[in-house]
Structures are given as structure tokens and as C-alpha cells.
Amino acid sequence: MLDVHLTAPFRLLRTAQPVIRSLSLADAQVGRRVVRKVVNVSSVSGVFGNVGQANYSATKAGVLGLTMTLAKEWGRLNTTVNCIACGLIKTRATDTISTRVRRFRWKAARSEWVSIPN
């Protein structure tokens, strides 16, 4: 779970950083301003938690933390780092979650915005 949902995005972004940095410096030398974009994928489970998914929720919360940190660090490189947190989607993996919990998470994901401080 950690390897797929947190370690992989971390390693990909760590590998991309020198490339983004060198492109940003090259753009600055010629007086050009290019804004690059990074979009990470998390889950509402990482924001609100989810019954029976402590490992998954922890990794997705880690992606949110990684995103907020890189947004602050890479802003000077003219790179915007954002994250989307997808809601619950009915699949075989989510069928084990009770209907009551599923409805609660569905309502929370659509009616409650989480403010993340800068």
C-alpha cells in the first residue's frame, strides 16, 4: 500500500525536481516565465479517514502532505503543485463498506469543504 500510493509519487517527483529546476533556471536566463503544473491524486479517505482503511487513508494523507510541501518549495520554480481528492466510487473493493458508512462519506465529500492552511 505504501509503495503504490505514497512511495511511488514521492520518487517520481524527487526524480522530476532536477529537471524542473534546470528548466526553470534556463527560462529565467532568457527572461521567459513558464508556469509548470503538477497534479497529485489523493482520496477523501486521506482527508476524512475511512472505516477499515487505515493503511490506505494514511498513504493518501501522506500525498496531501507531500503536495502541500512541494507547493511551497517549488513555487520559486514557477511550478504549481495541486492535489485532487477523489470520493468513494462503488467497486468490488468498496462493497464491503456498509451502506450507512458509504452514504455518510458520500455526503461529507460533497457538502463539506476542508480548508488546508498555507
FIKOL-685138 format. One record per atom (N, C-alpha, C, O, CB): x, y, z; residue number from 1. Coordinates in nm, 2 decimals. Atoms other than C-alpha are relative to their C-alpha. Last residue first. Glycine has a CB too. Layout:
{rec {X, Y, Z}, NUM}
...
This chain:
{rec {-0.13, -0.01, 0.07}, 118}
{rec {-0.09, 2.76, 0.38}, 118}
{rec {0.12, -0.01, 0.09}, 118}
{rec {0.23, 0.00, 0.04}, 118}
{rec {0.00, 0.13, -0.09}, 118}
{rec {-0.07, -0.13, -0.01}, 117}
{rec {-0.39, 2.64, 0.58}, 117}
{rec {0.13, -0.01, -0.08}, 117}
{rec {0.19, -0.11, -0.10}, 117}
{rec {0.03, 0.02, 0.14}, 117}
{rec {-0.14, 0.04, -0.03}, 116}
{rec {-0.60, 2.35, 0.44}, 116}
{rec {0.08, 0.13, 0.01}, 116}
{rec {0.10, 0.19, -0.10}, 116}
{rec {0.06, -0.10, -0.10}, 116}
{rec {-0.09, -0.11, 0.02}, 115}
{rec {-0.97, 2.43, 0.45}, 115}
{rec {0.14, -0.04, 0.05}, 115}
{rec {0.16, -0.07, 0.16}, 115}
{rec {-0.05, 0.13, 0.07}, 115}
{rec {-0.11, 0.00, -0.10}, 114}
{rec {-1.18, 2.12, 0.41}, 114}
{rec {0.10, 0.11, -0.03}, 114}
{rec {0.15, 0.11, -0.14}, 114}
{rec {0.07, -0.14, 0.01}, 114}
{rec {-0.13, -0.04, 0.06}, 113}
{rec {-1.50, 2.16, 0.22}, 113}
{rec {0.10, 0.01, 0.12}, 113}
{rec {0.07, 0.06, 0.23}, 113}
{rec {-0.01, 0.13, -0.07}, 113}
{rec {-0.09, -0.05, -0.10}, 112}
{rec {-1.81, 1.97, 0.35}, 112}
{rec {0.14, 0.03, -0.07}, 112}
{rec {0.21, -0.06, -0.11}, 112}
{rec {0.02, -0.10, 0.12}, 112}
{rec {0.06, -0.12, -0.07}, 111}
{rec {-2.11, 1.91, 0.13}, 111}
{rec {0.10, 0.07, 0.09}, 111}
{rec {0.07, 0.17, 0.15}, 111}
{rec {-0.12, -0.04, 0.07}, 111}
{rec {0.07, -0.09, 0.09}, 110}
{rec {-1.99, 1.67, -0.14}, 110}
{rec {-0.04, 0.13, 0.07}, 110}
{rec {-0.06, 0.23, 0.01}, 110}
{rec {-0.11, -0.06, -0.07}, 110}
{rec {-0.09, -0.04, 0.11}, 109}
{rec {-1.73, 1.46, 0.04}, 109}
{rec {-0.06, 0.11, -0.09}, 109}
{rec {0.01, 0.18, -0.15}, 109}
{rec {0.03, -0.13, -0.09}, 109}
{rec {-0.12, -0.08, -0.05}, 108}
{rec {-1.93, 1.45, 0.36}, 108}
{rec {0.08, 0.05, -0.12}, 108}
{rec {0.13, 0.17, -0.11}, 108}
{rec {0.08, -0.08, 0.10}, 108}
{rec {0.05, -0.14, -0.04}, 107}
{rec {-2.25, 1.34, 0.18}, 107}
{rec {0.11, 0.09, 0.05}, 107}
{rec {0.12, 0.20, 0.01}, 107}
{rec {-0.11, -0.02, 0.11}, 107}
{rec {0.05, -0.07, 0.12}, 106}
{rec {-2.07, 1.05, 0.01}, 106}
{rec {-0.05, 0.14, 0.03}, 106}
{rec {-0.01, 0.23, -0.04}, 106}
{rec {-0.11, -0.08, -0.07}, 106}
{rec {-0.12, -0.05, 0.06}, 105}
{rec {-1.88, 0.96, 0.33}, 105}
{rec {-0.04, 0.07, -0.13}, 105}
{rec {0.02, 0.17, -0.17}, 105}
{rec {0.09, -0.12, -0.04}, 105}
{rec {-0.06, -0.10, -0.08}, 104}
{rec {-2.21, 0.93, 0.52}, 104}
{rec {0.12, 0.06, -0.07}, 104}
{rec {0.13, 0.19, -0.08}, 104}
{rec {0.04, -0.05, 0.14}, 104}
{rec {0.08, -0.12, 0.02}, 103}
{rec {-2.38, 0.74, 0.24}, 103}
{rec {0.06, 0.11, 0.08}, 103}
{rec {0.06, 0.23, 0.03}, 103}
{rec {-0.14, -0.03, 0.05}, 103}
{rec {-0.02, -0.04, 0.14}, 102}
{rec {-2.09, 0.48, 0.23}, 102}
{rec {-0.08, 0.13, -0.02}, 102}
{rec {-0.03, 0.23, -0.08}, 102}
{rec {-0.05, -0.10, -0.10}, 102}
{rec {-0.13, -0.07, 0.00}, 101}
{rec {-2.09, 0.45, 0.61}, 101}
{rec {0.02, 0.06, -0.14}, 101}
{rec {0.07, 0.17, -0.15}, 101}
{rec {0.11, -0.10, 0.03}, 101}
{rec {0.01, -0.12, -0.09}, 100}
{rec {-2.46, 0.37, 0.61}, 100}
{rec {0.13, 0.08, -0.01}, 100}
{rec {0.12, 0.20, -0.02}, 100}
{rec {-0.03, -0.05, 0.14}, 100}
{rec {0.07, -0.10, 0.07}, 99}
{rec {-2.43, 0.13, 0.31}, 99}
{rec {-0.01, 0.13, 0.08}, 99}
{rec {0.00, 0.24, 0.02}, 99}
{rec {-0.14, -0.05, -0.04}, 99}
{rec {0.15, 0.00, -0.02}, 98}
{rec {-2.17, -0.07, 0.49}, 98}
{rec {-0.06, 0.12, -0.07}, 98}
{rec {0.00, 0.22, -0.10}, 98}
{rec {-0.04, 0.00, 0.15}, 98}
{rec {0.04, -0.11, -0.09}, 97}
{rec {-1.82, -0.09, 0.35}, 97}
{rec {-0.15, 0.01, 0.00}, 97}
{rec {-0.22, 0.00, -0.10}, 97}
{rec {0.06, 0.14, -0.06}, 97}
{rec {-0.01, 0.05, -0.14}, 96}
{rec {-1.75, -0.44, 0.20}, 96}
{rec {-0.04, 0.11, 0.10}, 96}
{rec {-0.07, 0.08, 0.21}, 96}
{rec {0.13, -0.05, 0.03}, 96}
{rec {0.13, 0.07, -0.04}, 95}
{rec {-1.87, -0.32, -0.14}, 95}
{rec {0.00, -0.05, 0.14}, 95}
{rec {-0.11, -0.06, 0.20}, 95}
{rec {-0.02, -0.12, -0.10}, 95}
{rec {0.08, -0.09, -0.09}, 94}
{rec {-1.58, -0.07, -0.16}, 94}
{rec {-0.13, -0.07, 0.04}, 94}
{rec {-0.20, -0.02, 0.12}, 94}
{rec {-0.02, 0.13, -0.06}, 94}
{rec {-0.08, -0.03, -0.12}, 93}
{rec {-1.32, -0.31, -0.31}, 93}
{rec {-0.08, 0.07, 0.10}, 93}
{rec {-0.06, 0.06, 0.22}, 93}
{rec {0.12, 0.07, -0.04}, 93}
{rec {0.00, 0.12, -0.08}, 92}
{rec {-1.58, -0.46, -0.56}, 92}
{rec {0.08, 0.03, 0.13}, 92}
{rec {0.04, -0.02, 0.24}, 92}
{rec {0.07, -0.11, -0.07}, 92}
{rec {-0.07, 0.10, 0.07}, 91}
{rec {-1.63, -0.10, -0.69}, 91}
{rec {-0.01, -0.13, 0.09}, 91}
{rec {-0.07, -0.12, 0.20}, 91}
{rec {0.15, 0.04, -0.02}, 91}
{rec {0.05, 0.13, -0.02}, 90}
{rec {-1.86, 0.19, -0.60}, 90}
{rec {0.08, -0.10, -0.08}, 90}
{rec {0.07, -0.10, -0.21}, 90}
{rec {-0.15, -0.01, -0.02}, 90}
{rec {0.06, 0.05, 0.12}, 89}
{rec {-1.66, 0.51, -0.61}, 89}
{rec {-0.03, -0.15, 0.02}, 89}
{rec {0.05, -0.22, 0.08}, 89}
{rec {0.10, 0.01, -0.12}, 89}
{rec {0.03, 0.14, 0.00}, 88}
{rec {-1.59, 0.70, -0.29}, 88}
{rec {-0.06, -0.04, -0.13}, 88}
{rec {-0.17, 0.02, -0.17}, 88}
{rec {-0.08, -0.04, 0.12}, 88}
{rec {0.09, 0.05, -0.10}, 87}
{rec {-1.45, 1.05, -0.34}, 87}
{rec {-0.02, -0.15, -0.02}, 87}
{rec {0.05, -0.22, -0.10}, 87}
{rec {-0.14, 0.06, -0.01}, 87}
{rec {0.12, 0.07, 0.05}, 86}
{rec {-1.15, 1.17, -0.52}, 86}
{rec {-0.08, -0.06, 0.11}, 86}
{rec {-0.03, -0.10, 0.21}, 86}
{rec {0.04, -0.10, -0.11}, 86}
{rec {0.04, 0.10, -0.09}, 85}
{rec {-0.90, 1.41, -0.36}, 85}
{rec {-0.13, -0.06, -0.04}, 85}
{rec {-0.24, -0.01, -0.02}, 85}
{rec {-0.01, 0.05, 0.15}, 85}
{rec {0.15, 0.02, 0.00}, 84}
{rec {-0.73, 1.62, -0.62}, 84}
{rec {-0.02, -0.12, 0.10}, 84}
{rec {0.06, -0.21, 0.11}, 84}
{rec {-0.05, -0.04, -0.15}, 84}
{rec {0.04, 0.13, -0.03}, 83}
{rec {-0.38, 1.76, -0.54}, 83}
{rec {-0.16, -0.01, -0.02}, 83}
{rec {-0.23, 0.08, 0.03}, 83}
{rec {0.04, -0.05, 0.14}, 83}
{rec {0.13, 0.01, -0.06}, 82}
{rec {-0.20, 2.07, -0.65}, 82}
{rec {-0.03, -0.15, 0.01}, 82}
{rec {0.04, -0.24, -0.03}, 82}
{rec {-0.11, 0.06, -0.10}, 82}
{rec {0.02, 0.14, -0.05}, 81}
{rec {0.16, 2.17, -0.72}, 81}
{rec {-0.14, -0.01, 0.07}, 81}
{rec {-0.16, 0.06, 0.17}, 81}
{rec {0.11, -0.05, 0.09}, 81}
{rec {0.12, 0.01, -0.09}, 80}
{rec {0.21, 2.49, -0.92}, 80}
{rec {-0.02, -0.15, 0.03}, 80}
{rec {-0.02, -0.23, -0.06}, 80}
{rec {-0.12, 0.06, -0.07}, 80}
{rec {0.07, 0.12, 0.02}, 79}
{rec {0.57, 2.53, -1.06}, 79}
{rec {-0.12, -0.01, 0.10}, 79}
{rec {-0.10, 0.00, 0.22}, 79}
{rec {0.09, -0.12, 0.02}, 79}
{rec {0.12, -0.02, 0.09}, 78}
{rec {0.72, 2.87, -1.11}, 78}
{rec {-0.07, -0.13, -0.03}, 78}
{rec {-0.12, -0.15, -0.14}, 78}
{rec {0.04, 0.07, -0.13}, 78}
{rec {-0.04, 0.05, 0.13}, 77}
{rec {1.05, 2.74, -0.96}, 77}
{rec {-0.11, 0.02, -0.10}, 77}
{rec {-0.12, -0.04, -0.21}, 77}
{rec {0.03, -0.15, 0.01}, 77}
{rec {-0.11, -0.08, 0.05}, 76}
{rec {1.00, 2.96, -0.65}, 76}
{rec {0.05, -0.04, -0.14}, 76}
{rec {0.12, 0.03, -0.21}, 76}
{rec {0.12, 0.00, 0.09}, 76}
{rec {0.05, -0.13, 0.04}, 75}
{rec {0.67, 2.79, -0.60}, 75}
{rec {0.10, 0.09, -0.06}, 75}
{rec {0.08, 0.16, -0.16}, 75}
{rec {-0.07, 0.07, 0.11}, 75}
{rec {-0.01, -0.02, 0.14}, 74}
{rec {0.85, 2.46, -0.59}, 74}
{rec {-0.06, 0.13, -0.06}, 74}
{rec {-0.05, 0.15, -0.17}, 74}
{rec {-0.06, -0.12, -0.07}, 74}
{rec {-0.14, 0.01, 0.05}, 73}
{rec {0.91, 2.45, -0.22}, 73}
{rec {0.02, 0.04, -0.14}, 73}
{rec {0.12, 0.10, -0.18}, 73}
{rec {0.06, -0.14, 0.03}, 73}
{rec {-0.08, -0.10, -0.06}, 72}
{rec {0.57, 2.57, -0.10}, 72}
{rec {0.14, 0.01, -0.05}, 72}
{rec {0.20, 0.11, -0.08}, 72}
{rec {0.00, -0.01, 0.15}, 72}
{rec {0.06, -0.13, 0.05}, 71}
{rec {0.37, 2.36, -0.35}, 71}
{rec {0.08, 0.12, 0.06}, 71}
{rec {0.11, 0.22, -0.01}, 71}
{rec {-0.15, 0.01, 0.05}, 71}
{rec {-0.05, -0.03, 0.13}, 70}
{rec {0.61, 2.07, -0.27}, 70}
{rec {-0.05, 0.13, -0.06}, 70}
{rec {0.02, 0.21, -0.13}, 70}
{rec {-0.02, -0.11, -0.10}, 70}
{rec {-0.14, -0.03, -0.02}, 69}
{rec {0.52, 2.08, 0.10}, 69}
{rec {0.06, 0.04, -0.14}, 69}
{rec {0.13, 0.14, -0.15}, 69}
{rec {0.08, -0.12, 0.06}, 69}
{rec {-0.01, -0.13, -0.07}, 68}
{rec {0.15, 2.10, 0.04}, 68}
{rec {0.14, 0.04, 0.01}, 68}
{rec {0.17, 0.16, -0.01}, 68}
{rec {-0.07, 0.00, 0.13}, 68}
{rec {0.05, -0.10, 0.10}, 67}
{rec {0.16, 1.81, -0.22}, 67}
{rec {0.02, 0.14, 0.07}, 67}
{rec {0.07, 0.23, 0.00}, 67}
{rec {-0.14, -0.02, -0.03}, 67}
{rec {-0.10, -0.02, 0.10}, 66}
{rec {0.37, 1.59, 0.01}, 66}
{rec {-0.03, 0.11, -0.10}, 66}
{rec {0.05, 0.19, -0.13}, 66}
{rec {0.02, -0.13, -0.08}, 66}
{rec {-0.11, -0.07, -0.06}, 65}
{rec {0.13, 1.65, 0.29}, 65}
{rec {0.11, 0.02, -0.09}, 65}
{rec {0.17, 0.13, -0.09}, 65}
{rec {0.05, -0.08, 0.12}, 65}
{rec {0.04, -0.14, -0.02}, 64}
{rec {-0.17, 1.56, 0.07}, 64}
{rec {0.12, 0.08, 0.07}, 64}
{rec {0.14, 0.19, 0.03}, 64}
{rec {-0.12, 0.00, 0.09}, 64}
{rec {-0.01, -0.07, 0.13}, 63}
{rec {0.02, 1.25, -0.06}, 63}
{rec {-0.05, 0.15, 0.02}, 63}
{rec {0.01, 0.24, -0.04}, 63}
{rec {-0.10, -0.07, -0.10}, 63}
{rec {-0.14, -0.03, 0.03}, 62}
{rec {0.08, 1.15, 0.31}, 62}
{rec {0.01, 0.07, -0.14}, 62}
{rec {0.10, 0.16, -0.15}, 62}
{rec {0.08, -0.13, -0.01}, 62}
{rec {-0.03, -0.12, -0.08}, 61}
{rec {-0.29, 1.17, 0.38}, 61}
{rec {0.14, 0.05, -0.03}, 61}
{rec {0.17, 0.17, -0.03}, 61}
{rec {-0.03, -0.02, 0.15}, 61}
{rec {0.06, -0.11, 0.07}, 60}
{rec {-0.34, 0.93, 0.09}, 60}
{rec {0.02, 0.13, 0.07}, 60}
{rec {0.03, 0.24, 0.01}, 60}
{rec {-0.15, -0.03, -0.03}, 60}
{rec {-0.08, -0.03, 0.12}, 59}
{rec {-0.09, 0.69, 0.24}, 59}
{rec {-0.06, 0.12, -0.07}, 59}
{rec {0.02, 0.20, -0.12}, 59}
{rec {0.00, -0.12, -0.09}, 59}
{rec {-0.13, -0.06, -0.04}, 58}
{rec {-0.26, 0.71, 0.59}, 58}
{rec {0.09, 0.04, -0.13}, 58}
{rec {0.15, 0.14, -0.13}, 58}
{rec {0.08, -0.10, 0.09}, 58}
{rec {0.02, -0.14, -0.04}, 57}
{rec {-0.61, 0.66, 0.44}, 57}
{rec {0.13, 0.07, 0.04}, 57}
{rec {0.16, 0.18, 0.01}, 57}
{rec {-0.09, 0.00, 0.12}, 57}
{rec {0.02, -0.08, 0.12}, 56}
{rec {-0.49, 0.35, 0.25}, 56}
{rec {-0.02, 0.15, 0.04}, 56}
{rec {0.04, 0.23, -0.03}, 56}
{rec {-0.13, -0.05, -0.07}, 56}
{rec {-0.12, 0.00, 0.09}, 55}
{rec {-0.33, 0.19, 0.56}, 55}
{rec {-0.02, 0.09, -0.12}, 55}
{rec {0.06, 0.17, -0.15}, 55}
{rec {0.04, -0.14, -0.04}, 55}
{rec {-0.10, -0.09, -0.06}, 54}
{rec {-0.62, 0.29, 0.79}, 54}
{rec {0.12, 0.01, -0.08}, 54}
{rec {0.18, 0.12, -0.09}, 54}
{rec {0.04, -0.06, 0.14}, 54}
{rec {-0.10, -0.03, 0.10}, 53}
{rec {-0.88, 0.15, 0.55}, 53}
{rec {0.11, 0.09, 0.06}, 53}
{rec {0.15, 0.19, 0.00}, 53}
{rec {-0.06, 0.07, -0.12}, 53}
{rec {-0.07, 0.12, 0.05}, 52}
{rec {-1.13, -0.04, 0.77}, 52}
{rec {0.11, 0.03, -0.10}, 52}
{rec {0.16, -0.06, -0.17}, 52}
{rec {-0.10, -0.08, -0.07}, 52}
{rec {0.01, 0.12, -0.08}, 51}
{rec {-1.36, 0.26, 0.82}, 51}
{rec {0.07, -0.11, -0.07}, 51}
{rec {0.05, -0.14, -0.19}, 51}
{rec {-0.14, -0.03, 0.03}, 51}
{rec {0.10, 0.09, 0.05}, 50}
{rec {-1.24, 0.57, 0.63}, 50}
{rec {0.01, -0.13, 0.08}, 50}
{rec {0.11, -0.18, 0.11}, 50}
{rec {0.02, -0.03, -0.15}, 50}
{rec {-0.01, 0.13, -0.05}, 49}
{rec {-1.04, 0.88, 0.71}, 49}
{rec {-0.11, -0.09, -0.05}, 49}
{rec {-0.20, -0.04, -0.11}, 49}
{rec {0.00, 0.00, 0.16}, 49}
{rec {0.09, 0.03, -0.11}, 48}
{rec {-1.16, 1.23, 0.65}, 48}
{rec {0.02, -0.13, 0.07}, 48}
{rec {-0.04, -0.16, 0.17}, 48}
{rec {-0.14, 0.00, -0.06}, 48}
{rec {0.04, -0.13, -0.07}, 47}
{rec {-0.88, 1.39, 0.44}, 47}
{rec {-0.09, -0.04, 0.12}, 47}
{rec {-0.07, 0.02, 0.23}, 47}
{rec {-0.08, 0.09, -0.10}, 47}
{rec {-0.11, -0.07, -0.06}, 46}
{rec {-0.69, 1.08, 0.33}, 46}
{rec {-0.03, 0.13, 0.07}, 46}
{rec {0.04, 0.17, 0.16}, 46}
{rec {0.10, 0.03, -0.11}, 46}
{rec {-0.04, 0.08, -0.12}, 45}
{rec {-1.01, 0.89, 0.28}, 45}
{rec {0.12, 0.06, 0.06}, 45}
{rec {0.14, 0.04, 0.19}, 45}
{rec {0.03, -0.15, -0.05}, 45}
{rec {0.07, -0.06, -0.12}, 44}
{rec {-1.13, 1.18, 0.06}, 44}
{rec {0.04, -0.08, 0.12}, 44}
{rec {0.02, -0.04, 0.24}, 44}
{rec {-0.15, 0.01, -0.02}, 44}
{rec {0.13, 0.05, -0.02}, 43}
{rec {-0.86, 1.05, -0.18}, 43}
{rec {-0.07, 0.07, 0.12}, 43}
{rec {0.00, 0.12, 0.21}, 43}
{rec {0.00, -0.15, 0.03}, 43}
{rec {0.02, 0.05, -0.14}, 42}
{rec {-0.53, 1.15, -0.32}, 42}
{rec {-0.14, -0.06, 0.00}, 42}
{rec {-0.19, -0.11, -0.09}, 42}
{rec {0.02, 0.11, 0.10}, 42}
{rec {0.13, 0.06, -0.02}, 41}
{rec {-0.41, 1.21, -0.68}, 41}
{rec {0.00, -0.05, 0.14}, 41}
{rec {0.08, -0.14, 0.18}, 41}
{rec {-0.03, -0.11, -0.10}, 41}
{rec {0.00, 0.12, -0.07}, 40}
{rec {-0.12, 1.46, -0.74}, 40}
{rec {-0.14, -0.05, 0.02}, 40}
{rec {-0.24, 0.02, 0.02}, 40}
{rec {0.08, 0.01, 0.13}, 40}
{rec {0.12, 0.04, -0.06}, 39}
{rec {-0.13, 1.73, -1.01}, 39}
{rec {0.01, -0.14, 0.06}, 39}
{rec {0.03, -0.24, -0.01}, 39}
{rec {-0.12, 0.00, -0.10}, 39}
{rec {0.00, 0.14, -0.04}, 38}
{rec {0.19, 1.90, -1.11}, 38}
{rec {-0.13, -0.02, 0.07}, 38}
{rec {-0.18, 0.06, 0.15}, 38}
{rec {0.12, -0.02, 0.11}, 38}
{rec {0.11, 0.05, -0.09}, 37}
{rec {0.19, 2.22, -1.32}, 37}
{rec {0.03, -0.15, 0.04}, 37}
{rec {0.07, -0.23, -0.04}, 37}
{rec {-0.13, 0.01, -0.07}, 37}
{rec {0.02, 0.14, 0.01}, 36}
{rec {0.46, 2.43, -1.48}, 36}
{rec {-0.10, -0.05, 0.10}, 36}
{rec {-0.12, 0.01, 0.21}, 36}
{rec {0.14, -0.08, 0.01}, 36}
{rec {0.05, 0.06, -0.12}, 35}
{rec {0.45, 2.80, -1.51}, 35}
{rec {-0.03, -0.14, -0.03}, 35}
{rec {-0.11, -0.18, -0.12}, 35}
{rec {-0.13, 0.08, 0.05}, 35}
{rec {0.09, 0.11, 0.03}, 34}
{rec {0.67, 2.94, -1.78}, 34}
{rec {-0.04, -0.06, 0.13}, 34}
{rec {0.04, -0.09, 0.22}, 34}
{rec {0.08, -0.11, -0.09}, 34}
{rec {0.07, 0.06, -0.12}, 33}
{rec {0.82, 3.28, -1.74}, 33}
{rec {-0.10, -0.10, -0.04}, 33}
{rec {-0.20, -0.08, -0.10}, 33}
{rec {-0.07, 0.12, 0.08}, 33}
{rec {0.13, 0.06, 0.03}, 32}
{rec {1.08, 3.38, -2.01}, 32}
{rec {-0.06, -0.06, 0.13}, 32}
{rec {0.01, -0.12, 0.21}, 32}
{rec {0.01, -0.11, -0.11}, 32}
{rec {0.11, -0.09, -0.03}, 31}
{rec {1.36, 3.62, -1.94}, 31}
{rec {-0.14, -0.05, -0.03}, 31}
{rec {-0.23, 0.03, -0.05}, 31}
{rec {0.02, 0.13, -0.07}, 31}
{rec {0.04, -0.07, 0.12}, 30}
{rec {1.63, 3.42, -2.12}, 30}
{rec {-0.12, 0.09, 0.02}, 30}
{rec {-0.18, 0.15, -0.08}, 30}
{rec {-0.04, -0.11, -0.11}, 30}
{rec {-0.12, -0.06, 0.07}, 29}
{rec {1.81, 3.33, -1.80}, 29}
{rec {-0.04, 0.08, -0.13}, 29}
{rec {0.02, 0.17, -0.17}, 29}
{rec {0.10, -0.10, -0.03}, 29}
{rec {-0.03, -0.13, -0.07}, 28}
{rec {1.48, 3.28, -1.61}, 28}
{rec {0.12, 0.07, -0.07}, 28}
{rec {0.12, 0.19, -0.08}, 28}
{rec {0.03, -0.03, 0.14}, 28}
{rec {0.10, -0.10, 0.03}, 27}
{rec {1.37, 3.01, -1.86}, 27}
{rec {0.03, 0.14, 0.06}, 27}
{rec {0.02, 0.24, -0.01}, 27}
{rec {-0.14, -0.05, 0.05}, 27}
{rec {-0.02, -0.03, 0.14}, 26}
{rec {1.70, 2.82, -1.82}, 26}
{rec {-0.10, 0.11, -0.05}, 26}
{rec {-0.07, 0.20, -0.12}, 26}
{rec {-0.01, -0.12, -0.09}, 26}
{rec {-0.12, -0.09, 0.01}, 25}
{rec {1.67, 2.84, -1.44}, 25}
{rec {0.02, 0.04, -0.14}, 25}
{rec {0.06, 0.16, -0.17}, 25}
{rec {0.12, -0.07, 0.06}, 25}
{rec {0.04, -0.13, -0.06}, 24}
{rec {1.31, 2.70, -1.46}, 24}
{rec {0.12, 0.10, 0.00}, 24}
{rec {0.10, 0.22, -0.04}, 24}
{rec {-0.04, -0.02, 0.14}, 24}
{rec {0.08, -0.07, 0.10}, 23}
{rec {1.42, 2.42, -1.70}, 23}
{rec {-0.04, 0.14, 0.05}, 23}
{rec {-0.05, 0.24, -0.02}, 23}
{rec {-0.13, -0.08, -0.03}, 23}
{rec {-0.08, -0.05, 0.12}, 22}
{rec {1.70, 2.33, -1.47}, 22}
{rec {-0.08, 0.07, -0.10}, 22}
{rec {-0.03, 0.17, -0.16}, 22}
{rec {0.07, -0.12, -0.06}, 22}
{rec {-0.09, -0.11, -0.05}, 21}
{rec {1.47, 2.32, -1.16}, 21}
{rec {0.09, 0.05, -0.12}, 21}
{rec {0.10, 0.17, -0.14}, 21}
{rec {0.10, -0.05, 0.11}, 21}
{rec {0.08, -0.12, -0.02}, 20}
{rec {1.20, 2.12, -1.33}, 20}
{rec {0.09, 0.12, 0.04}, 20}
{rec {0.07, 0.23, -0.01}, 20}
{rec {-0.11, -0.02, 0.10}, 20}
{rec {0.04, -0.04, 0.14}, 19}
{rec {1.46, 1.86, -1.45}, 19}
{rec {-0.08, 0.13, 0.01}, 19}
{rec {-0.06, 0.23, -0.07}, 19}
{rec {-0.09, -0.11, -0.07}, 19}
{rec {-0.11, -0.06, 0.06}, 18}
{rec {1.62, 1.85, -1.10}, 18}
{rec {-0.03, 0.04, -0.15}, 18}
{rec {0.02, 0.15, -0.19}, 18}
{rec {0.11, -0.10, -0.01}, 18}
{rec {-0.05, -0.13, -0.05}, 17}
{rec {1.28, 1.80, -0.94}, 17}
{rec {0.12, 0.06, -0.07}, 17}
{rec {0.12, 0.18, -0.10}, 17}
{rec {0.03, -0.01, 0.14}, 17}
{rec {0.04, -0.11, 0.09}, 16}
{rec {1.14, 1.53, -1.17}, 16}
{rec {0.06, 0.13, 0.05}, 16}
{rec {0.08, 0.22, -0.03}, 16}
{rec {-0.15, 0.01, -0.01}, 16}
{rec {-0.08, 0.01, 0.13}, 15}
{rec {1.33, 1.25, -0.99}, 15}
{rec {-0.03, 0.11, -0.09}, 15}
{rec {0.06, 0.16, -0.17}, 15}
{rec {-0.04, -0.14, -0.07}, 15}
{rec {-0.14, -0.02, -0.03}, 14}
{rec {1.20, 1.36, -0.65}, 14}
{rec {0.09, -0.01, -0.12}, 14}
{rec {0.18, 0.07, -0.14}, 14}
{rec {0.05, -0.10, 0.11}, 14}
{rec {-0.02, -0.15, -0.02}, 13}
{rec {0.85, 1.39, -0.80}, 13}
{rec {0.15, 0.03, 0.04}, 13}
{rec {0.20, 0.14, 0.00}, 13}
{rec {-0.09, 0.05, 0.10}, 13}
{rec {0.02, -0.06, 0.13}, 12}
{rec {0.86, 1.03, -0.93}, 12}
{rec {0.03, 0.15, 0.01}, 12}
{rec {0.10, 0.21, -0.07}, 12}
{rec {-0.14, -0.02, -0.05}, 12}
{rec {-0.12, 0.03, 0.08}, 11}
{rec {1.01, 0.90, -0.60}, 11}
{rec {-0.01, 0.07, -0.14}, 11}
{rec {0.09, 0.12, -0.19}, 11}
{rec {0.02, -0.15, -0.02}, 11}
{rec {-0.11, -0.07, -0.06}, 10}
{rec {0.74, 1.07, -0.39}, 10}
{rec {0.13, -0.02, -0.09}, 10}
{rec {0.20, 0.08, -0.12}, 10}
{rec {0.04, -0.06, 0.14}, 10}
{rec {0.01, -0.14, 0.03}, 9}
{rec {0.46, 0.96, -0.62}, 9}
{rec {0.12, 0.08, 0.06}, 9}
{rec {0.17, 0.17, -0.01}, 9}
{rec {-0.13, 0.06, 0.06}, 9}
{rec {-0.01, -0.03, 0.15}, 8}
{rec {0.59, 0.60, -0.60}, 8}
{rec {-0.02, 0.14, -0.04}, 8}
{rec {0.07, 0.20, -0.11}, 8}
{rec {-0.11, -0.08, -0.07}, 8}
{rec {-0.14, 0.00, 0.04}, 7}
{rec {0.65, 0.60, -0.22}, 7}
{rec {0.01, 0.03, -0.15}, 7}
{rec {0.10, 0.10, -0.19}, 7}
{rec {0.06, -0.14, 0.03}, 7}
{rec {-0.08, -0.11, -0.05}, 6}
{rec {0.30, 0.72, -0.14}, 6}
{rec {0.14, 0.00, -0.05}, 6}
{rec {0.19, 0.10, -0.09}, 6}
{rec {-0.01, -0.01, 0.15}, 6}
{rec {0.07, -0.13, -0.02}, 5}
{rec {0.02, 0.52, -0.31}, 5}
{rec {0.08, 0.11, 0.06}, 5}
{rec {0.04, 0.23, 0.04}, 5}
{rec {-0.11, -0.03, 0.09}, 5}
{rec {0.08, -0.05, 0.11}, 4}
{rec {0.20, 0.22, -0.46}, 4}
{rec {-0.05, 0.14, 0.02}, 4}
{rec {-0.04, 0.22, -0.07}, 4}
{rec {-0.12, -0.10, -0.02}, 4}
{rec {-0.08, -0.01, 0.13}, 3}
{rec {0.48, 0.16, -0.22}, 3}
{rec {-0.08, 0.06, -0.11}, 3}
{rec {-0.03, 0.14, -0.19}, 3}
{rec {0.05, -0.14, -0.04}, 3}
{rec {-0.09, -0.11, 0.00}, 2}
{rec {0.28, 0.24, 0.09}, 2}
{rec {0.08, 0.02, -0.13}, 2}
{rec {0.09, 0.13, -0.18}, 2}
{rec {0.10, -0.01, 0.12}, 2}
{rec {0.08, -0.12, 0.00}, 1}
{rec {0.00, 0.00, 0.00}, 1}
{rec {0.09, 0.13, 0.00}, 1}
{rec {0.06, 0.22, -0.08}, 1}
{rec {-0.09, 0.00, 0.12}, 1}
